[in-house]
Amino acid sequence: MTARALIIGAPRSGSGKTSVTIGLLRAFARRGVKVRGIKTGPDYIDPGFHEAATHLPGLNLDSWAMAPDLLRHLARQQADDAELILIESAMGLFDGIPGEKNRSGAASDLARLFGLPVLLVLDVSGQSQTAAAIAYGFAHYDPQVKIAACLLNRAGSERHKKLGGDAIEAIGLPVVGAILRDPALILPERHLGLVQASEHPEMDAHIERLADAMEASLDLDAIHAAAEPFEIPTGSAEKALPPPGQRIALAQDAAFTFLYPHVKREWQARGAEIIPFSPLADEAPAADCDVCWLPGGYPELHAGKLAAAENFRTGLKRFADTKPVHGECGGYMVLGETLEDADGITHAMTGLLSHRTSFAKRKMNLGYRRAEILADGPVGSKGMVIRGHEFHYASVLSPGTDIPLAVIADGGGREIGKTGGRRGLVSGAFFHAIARA
């Protein structure tokens, strides 16, 4: 079966791409279409919404962090046994970082690499005919990126829809519908973006409302017809992150949620077993595992409960005596001595590393990271270069005295310096590993 695919893009963040994408995913699934979602860029929250809408695993494809062969490999996996793939752009369609051709991280890179058309989502609140000028710019900006159709989002009235829609069609672009402004369709947000699908109360009911809105407002047949065959050459998993062990104890609960779907999938494809445990339920990693991995998440929202989880803390320390433990971002914060929450209350963490972090003194850290690993460990062997991403608001009160884990540079190659920590078999850093360079 050859899937068809379509990129859902927009001029900027906040245009409503995620609501449109998950509404369309559910609307097509209702019709019996075998539909799956993909998110471009390093956003690890939205694939959870795609999975909630389709009941099938989501995926990130990141053209900066992933080599083209790995992009092809992962895309082919996602397209297996699918009829329609909807690829949601991060930020604006052409937003990325300067660098190698088609390695900017922008969704437009995937449009060129896979030869896919774009459905352009235009938030027309505060404008009408001017939307046609924006659409015209998108249609002519890059001849290798085809804008197949537009949809209008957050229109104020039927007259508003007609003014904007007629102007866009007059420049030769099809309009597949318009969605009226409705606060009930907005997804809740917090400091790292949208509240995750697993935490959203009545998530399925909200997705149903979104699907109802898409069915009532958009021409689903025209959207399906705009998608083109997803014919992808065979790729390679060579640049995927190798599993850190045969049996991997993976922290997995509301405090530890940010593990990229492709990382876990590739670990399992190479024969690794994932053994989940919940620190919030005061569970320790299973003693028969080879390695423990603490992913990112929201430990700052659960610091008191983690500090009180005595079985987890003592069990993790016992595990770390003989086996590797690695923490990414939130997991790294939990490996430190203390974590100060938003209210300024300091909570004791595991103390397996010596740094101290604070969420009360917030500072946004955001961007791609190129990390050269300084010693063998779960995240990679000495000298290995990992491409990844950093996004957190925590600040470091004290860097501690541990040996650094890696030397990092930003996406443009400008060196930032040494990062993370390593003590005995324990390691961690704020960056999230995505793939090998």
Stockholm file with secondary structure:
# STOCKHOLM 1.0

chainA/1-437         MTARALIIGAPRSGSGKTSVTIGLLRAFARRGVKVRGIKTGPDYIDPGFHEAATHLPGLNLDSWAMAPDLLRHLARQQADDAELILIESAMGLFDGIPGEKNRSGAASDLARLFGLPVLLVLDVSGQSQTAAAIAYGFAHYDPQVKIAACLLNRAGSERHKKLGGDAIEAIGLPVVGAILRDPALILPERHLGLVQASEHPEMDAHIERLADAMEASLDLDAIHAAAEPFEIPTGSAEKALPPPGQRIALAQDAAFTFLYPHVKREWQARGAEIIPFSPLADEAPAADCDVCWLPGGYPELHAGKLAAAENFRTGLKRFADTKPVHGECGGYMVLGETLEDADGITHAMTGLLSHRTSFAKRKMNLGYRRAEILADGPVGSKGMVIRGHEFHYASVLSPGTDIPLAVIADGGGREIGKTGGRRGLVSGAFFHAIARA
#=GR chainA/1-437 SS CCCEEEEEECSSTTSSHHHHHHHHHHHHHHTTCCEEEEEESSCSSHHHHHHHHHSSCCCEECTTTSCHHHHHHHHHHHHTTCSEEEEECSSSTTCCCSSSTTCSSCHHHHHHHHTCCEEEEEECTTCSTHHHHHHHHHHHHCTTSCEEEEEEEEECSHHHHHHHHHHHHHTTCCEEEEEECCGGGCCCEETTEECCGGGSTTHHHHHHHHHHHHHHHBCHHHHHHHCEECCCCCCCCTTSCCCSCSEEEEECBTTBCBCCHHHHHHHHHTTCEEEEECGGGTCCCCTTCSEEEECBSCGGGSHHHHHHCHHHHHHHHHHHTTSCEEEETHHHHHHSSEEECTTSCEEECCCSSCCEEESSSCCCEEEEEEEEESSCBTTBCTTCEEEEEEEECCEEEECCSSBCCEEEEETTSCEEEEESEEETTEEEESSEEEEEC
#=GC SS_cons         CCCEEEEEECSSTTSSHHHHHHHHHHHHHHTTCCEEEEEESSCSSHHHHHHHHHSSCCCEECTTTSCHHHHHHHHHHHHTTCSEEEEECSSSTTCCCSSSTTCSSCHHHHHHHHTCCEEEEEECTTCSTHHHHHHHHHHHHCTTSCEEEEEEEEECSHHHHHHHHHHHHHTTCCEEEEEECCGGGCCCEETTEECCGGGSTTHHHHHHHHHHHHHHHBCHHHHHHHCEECCCCCCCCTTSCCCSCSEEEEECBTTBCBCCHHHHHHHHHTTCEEEEECGGGTCCCCTTCSEEEECBSCGGGSHHHHHHCHHHHHHHHHHHTTSCEEEETHHHHHHSSEEECTTSCEEECCCSSCCEEESSSCCCEEEEEEEEESSCBTTBCTTCEEEEEEEECCEEEECCSSBCCEEEEETTSCEEEEESEEETTEEEESSEEEEEC
//
